[in-house]
Amino acid sequence: MTTRIDATFARLARENRAGLVTFVTAGDPDPQTGLDLLRRLPAAGADLIEIGMPFTDPMADGPAIQASSLRALKAGMTLARTLEQVRTFRAEDDRTPVILMGYYNPVHSYGVDRFLAEAKAAGVDGLIIVDLPPEEDAELCLPAVAAGLNFIRLATPTTDAARLPAVLRNISGFVYYVAITGITGTRSAAEAEVAAAVEHLKAATDLPVAVGFGIRTPDNARAIARVADAAVVGSAIVSTIRDSLDADGRATPATLDRPVALVGALAEAVRTART
């Protein structure tokens, strides 16, 4: 079965360009503003969208995304509301892939079978669950694949040749290469290092390789887009949202305009990286 993720990467390959994957936390800074931003991302240039499922202990994320999760939770965001926002988005956009990213605890608490059924019905295309290793594939990965969702896993600079086959087992859609060790949004990786890592991954899998962590500027994104199939930007977008809020932490007109403008600049950099 060809998913929206498969179709998007096939289209990008035909266009001889990399894609832009944007990350936002569901319901940040409040459910309505978060939904409005989600709706505007494709027109701004996002080829695929990762939506963070708010969680109280996002251990792989840096301060910016941790704070976005707390803002969303404080504003009343839940996993059920996250799925409802995907459903609303999908009613208007049947093309852009949506990937839910987060941690297993909320999914387990919601109920795996219920979560997968509702995610598929809402129009979710893939999952990235950062704290489920390959040894736990029976928990969520295999049921997700059976439900028709792509299950995407992270490879890192410390993923050695012995570990890589396990990382690649049972996944689909794309491989998410974490360009730096550590948490999100803290530093950037050198283009040469990323190029070597992408080449290593492509020798082991036919899946596209998207690269994230540490991509903050259009120049960063352009460099990654020259060597990878997609650039993933999260912390920079989330930080732009944070910086747009008023003194009480509420959304302002800039809360939509600034991240949309950033995505536009990132998209332009990615789309012209190989020309």
ChimeraX attribute file (.defattr): number of C-alpha atoms within 10 A of each C-alpha:
attribute: neighborCount
match mode: 1-to-1
recipient: residues
	/A:1	6
	/A:2	9
	/A:3	15
	/A:4	22
	/A:5	23
	/A:6	18
	/A:7	15
	/A:8	18
	/A:9	23
	/A:10	13
	/A:11	14
	/A:12	16
	/A:13	14
	/A:14	9
	/A:15	10
	/A:16	13
	/A:17	21
	/A:18	30
	/A:19	26
	/A:20	28
	/A:21	26
	/A:22	28
	/A:23	25
	/A:24	27
	/A:25	30
	/A:26	33
	/A:27	31
	/A:28	30
	/A:29	27
	/A:30	20
	/A:31	20
	/A:32	14
	/A:33	19
	/A:34	22
	/A:35	19
	/A:36	14
	/A:37	21
	/A:38	25
	/A:39	18
	/A:40	17
	/A:41	24
	/A:42	21
	/A:43	11
	/A:44	18
	/A:45	23
	/A:46	25
	/A:47	23
	/A:48	24
	/A:49	22
	/A:50	25
	/A:51	24
	/A:52	24
	/A:53	27
	/A:54	28
	/A:55	22
	/A:56	13
	/A:57	12
	/A:58	20
	/A:59	15
	/A:60	15
	/A:61	20
	/A:62	16
	/A:63	17
	/A:64	20
	/A:65	28
	/A:66	21
	/A:67	21
	/A:68	26
	/A:69	27
	/A:70	20
	/A:71	22
	/A:72	22
	/A:73	22
	/A:74	14
	/A:75	14
	/A:76	12
	/A:77	23
	/A:78	19
	/A:79	18
	/A:80	13
	/A:81	15
	/A:82	24
	/A:83	22
	/A:84	17
	/A:85	22
	/A:86	24
	/A:87	19
	/A:88	15
	/A:89	20
	/A:90	18
	/A:91	11
	/A:92	9
	/A:93	14
	/A:94	11
	/A:95	14
	/A:96	19
	/A:97	24
	/A:98	24
	/A:99	25
	/A:100	24
	/A:101	21
	/A:102	24
	/A:103	22
	/A:104	18
	/A:105	15
	/A:106	17
	/A:107	18
	/A:108	14
	/A:109	10
	/A:110	14
	/A:111	11
	/A:112	17
	/A:113	15
	/A:114	11
	/A:115	19
	/A:116	23
	/A:117	13
	/A:118	16
	/A:119	24
	/A:120	17
	/A:121	12
	/A:122	19
	/A:123	23
	/A:124	23
	/A:125	21
	/A:126	27
	/A:127	25
	/A:128	22
	/A:129	21
	/A:130	17
	/A:131	16
	/A:132	16
	/A:133	13
	/A:134	18
	/A:135	9
	/A:136	11
	/A:137	16
	/A:138	10
	/A:139	14
	/A:140	20
	/A:141	24
	/A:142	15
	/A:143	16
	/A:144	23
	/A:145	17
	/A:146	11
	/A:147	14
	/A:148	17
	/A:149	27
	/A:150	26
	/A:151	25
	/A:152	23
	/A:153	25
	/A:154	20
	/A:155	21
	/A:156	16
	/A:157	13
	/A:158	11
	/A:159	13
	/A:160	10
	/A:161	11
	/A:162	8
	/A:163	12
	/A:164	16
	/A:165	14
	/A:166	13
	/A:167	18
	/A:168	20
	/A:169	12
	/A:170	16
	/A:171	20
	/A:172	20
	/A:173	24
	/A:174	24
	/A:175	25
	/A:176	22
	/A:177	24
	/A:178	23
	/A:179	26
	/A:180	22
	/A:181	14
	/A:182	14
	/A:183	16
	/A:184	26
	/A:185	23
	/A:186	17
	/A:187	14
	/A:188	16
	/A:189	17
	/A:190	12
	/A:191	18
	/A:192	12
	/A:193	12
	/A:194	21
	/A:195	16
	/A:196	12
	/A:197	21
	/A:198	22
	/A:199	13
	/A:200	12
	/A:201	20
	/A:202	15
	/A:203	8
	/A:204	13
	/A:205	15
	/A:206	11
	/A:207	18
	/A:208	22
	/A:209	25
	/A:210	25
	/A:211	31
	/A:212	27
	/A:213	27
	/A:214	24
	/A:215	27
	/A:216	22
	/A:217	17
	/A:218	19
	/A:219	15
	/A:220	20
	/A:221	29
	/A:222	23
	/A:223	21
	/A:224	29
	/A:225	26
	/A:226	20
	/A:227	23
	/A:228	23
	/A:229	23
	/A:230	27
	/A:231	29
	/A:232	27
	/A:233	30
	/A:234	24
	/A:235	27
	/A:236	24
	/A:237	23
	/A:238	23
	/A:239	18
	/A:240	20
	/A:241	26
	/A:242	22
	/A:243	13
	/A:244	19
	/A:245	16
	/A:246	12
	/A:247	7
	/A:248	6
	/A:249	13
	/A:250	14
	/A:251	21
	/A:252	13
	/A:253	10
	/A:254	16
	/A:255	22
	/A:256	20
	/A:257	15
	/A:258	16
	/A:259	24
	/A:260	24
	/A:261	17
	/A:262	19
	/A:263	26
	/A:264	19
	/A:265	17
	/A:266	27
	/A:267	25
	/A:268	17
	/A:269	21
	/A:270	26
	/A:271	21
	/A:272	13
	/A:273	18
	/A:274	14
	/A:275	7
